């Protein structure tokens, strides 16, 4: 049943007035079968309906450790290459250097603190760091210098 709201009222207030023409409209819609069914066959199901709690989606990804344990590599001959005994030569490329503060690629190194930085904003921030903070960042990179 449709309602008409009085002037200054909201749909959440109790001041509603029933519309006299609403009964006729609802009756016409029911007779014409214009109302939509509650479930539309062409709509996709929600993921929660498709896979209830506790059911998987059919894919199960294994970690490398799980794969290695399942393969029983200890039964293979020692000279046969596998994930556990692969040897490779050193890389032909130089190691990338990353900013100690942001983690971006760092083309610059501060000569005073030896911290790597990516841009001028990080450099300004490095200059305001205390000695303990600088040693902490260098320690994360295993490049800490202990000064006596």
LUMDO-345433 format. One line per 10 residues: number of its first residue (from 1); their letters; for each residue x, y, z of C-alpha. Coordinates in nm, 2 decimals. Example, Ala and Ser with C-alpha at 12.3 -4.5 7.8 and 13.67 -1.06 7.14 Angstrom:
! LUMDO-345433
1) AS) 1.23 -0.45 0.78  1.37 -0.11 0.71
END
This chain:
! LUMDO-345433
1) XXXXXXXXXX) 0.00 0.00 0.00  0.15 0.33 -0.10  0.16 0.62 0.14  0.18 1.00 0.09  0.38 1.19 0.35  0.24 1.51 0.50  0.44 1.83 0.43  0.74 1.84 0.66  0.73 1.47 0.76  0.98 1.20 0.67
11) XXXXXXXXXX) 0.93 0.84 0.58  1.05 0.75 0.93  0.79 0.95 1.12  0.44 0.82 1.20  0.27 1.10 1.02  0.16 0.92 0.71  -0.17 0.94 0.52  -0.29 0.65 0.31  -0.34 0.73 -0.06  -0.68 0.64 -0.18
21) XXXXXXXXXX) -0.56 0.54 -0.53  -0.29 0.30 -0.41  -0.52 -0.01 -0.37  -0.63 0.02 -0.73  -0.27 0.04 -0.86  -0.16 -0.26 -0.66  -0.45 -0.47 -0.78  -0.38 -0.38 -1.14  -0.01 -0.48 -1.10  -0.11 -0.81 -0.95
31) XXXXXXXXXX) -0.36 -0.89 -1.23  -0.11 -0.79 -1.50  0.17 -1.01 -1.35  0.41 -0.71 -1.37  0.56 -0.77 -1.03  0.91 -0.94 -1.05  0.98 -1.27 -0.88  1.19 -1.27 -0.57  1.48 -1.47 -0.74  1.58 -1.38 -1.09
41) XXXXXXXXXX) 1.72 -1.67 -1.28  1.96 -1.46 -1.49  2.13 -1.30 -1.19  2.45 -1.44 -1.05  2.46 -1.60 -0.71  2.65 -1.43 -0.44  2.97 -1.59 -0.34  2.84 -1.66 0.01  2.55 -1.85 -0.14  2.77 -2.04 -0.39
51) XXXXXXXXXX) 3.03 -2.14 -0.13  2.89 -2.16 0.22  3.12 -2.11 0.52  3.37 -2.39 0.54  3.35 -2.50 0.18  3.64 -2.43 -0.06  3.62 -2.30 -0.41  3.79 -2.60 -0.56  4.14 -2.44 -0.58  4.40 -2.52 -0.32
61) XXXXXXXXXX) 4.74 -2.36 -0.35  5.04 -2.54 -0.20  5.34 -2.36 -0.06  5.69 -2.47 -0.18  5.76 -2.64 0.15  5.44 -2.85 0.11  5.55 -2.95 -0.25  5.90 -3.04 -0.14  5.76 -3.26 0.14  5.52 -3.43 -0.09
71) XXXXXXXXXX) 5.78 -3.51 -0.36  6.00 -3.72 -0.13  6.33 -3.58 -0.27  6.53 -3.77 -0.02  6.46 -4.09 -0.23  6.61 -3.94 -0.55  6.98 -3.99 -0.64  7.21 -3.71 -0.51  7.34 -3.62 -0.86  6.99 -3.56 -1.00
81) XXXXXXXXXX) 6.89 -3.19 -1.00  6.59 -3.09 -0.80  6.46 -2.80 -0.59  6.69 -2.88 -0.30  7.02 -2.91 -0.47  7.00 -2.66 -0.76  7.32 -2.47 -0.81  7.35 -2.16 -1.01  7.63 -1.93 -1.10  7.64 -1.58 -0.95
91) XXXXXXXXXX) 7.42 -1.32 -1.12  7.57 -1.12 -1.41  7.37 -0.82 -1.29  7.47 -0.60 -1.00  7.25 -0.62 -0.69  6.98 -0.35 -0.67  7.01 -0.09 -0.40  6.70 0.01 -0.22  6.62 0.32 -0.02  6.66 0.25 0.35
101) XXXXXXXXXX) 6.36 0.47 0.44  6.10 0.41 0.16  6.20 0.08 0.00  6.21 0.24 -0.35  6.51 0.19 -0.58  6.78 0.42 -0.45  7.03 0.58 -0.69  7.19 0.79 -0.42  7.39 0.73 -0.10  7.43 0.99 0.17
111) XXXXXXXXXX) 7.81 1.03 0.22  7.78 1.13 0.59  7.54 0.86 0.71  7.59 0.59 0.44  7.21 0.56 0.41  7.06 0.51 0.07  6.79 0.73 -0.05  6.55 0.76 -0.35  6.49 1.14 -0.37  6.55 1.48 -0.22
121) XXXXXXXXXX) 6.26 1.46 0.02  6.40 1.14 0.18  6.75 1.30 0.19  6.61 1.59 0.39  6.45 1.35 0.63  6.77 1.16 0.67  6.96 1.47 0.77  6.72 1.52 1.07  6.75 1.16 1.20  6.93 1.10 1.53
131) XXXXXXXXXX) 7.25 0.89 1.54  7.05 0.60 1.70  6.79 0.60 1.42  7.07 0.60 1.16  7.24 0.31 1.32  6.90 0.13 1.34  6.84 0.17 0.96  7.20 0.06 0.89  7.15 -0.24 1.12  6.84 -0.35 0.92
141) XXXXXXXX) 7.06 -0.36 0.61  7.34 -0.53 0.81  7.57 -0.24 0.74  7.58 -0.09 1.09  7.91 0.08 1.18  7.99 0.08 1.55  8.18 0.40 1.63  8.39 0.41 1.95
END
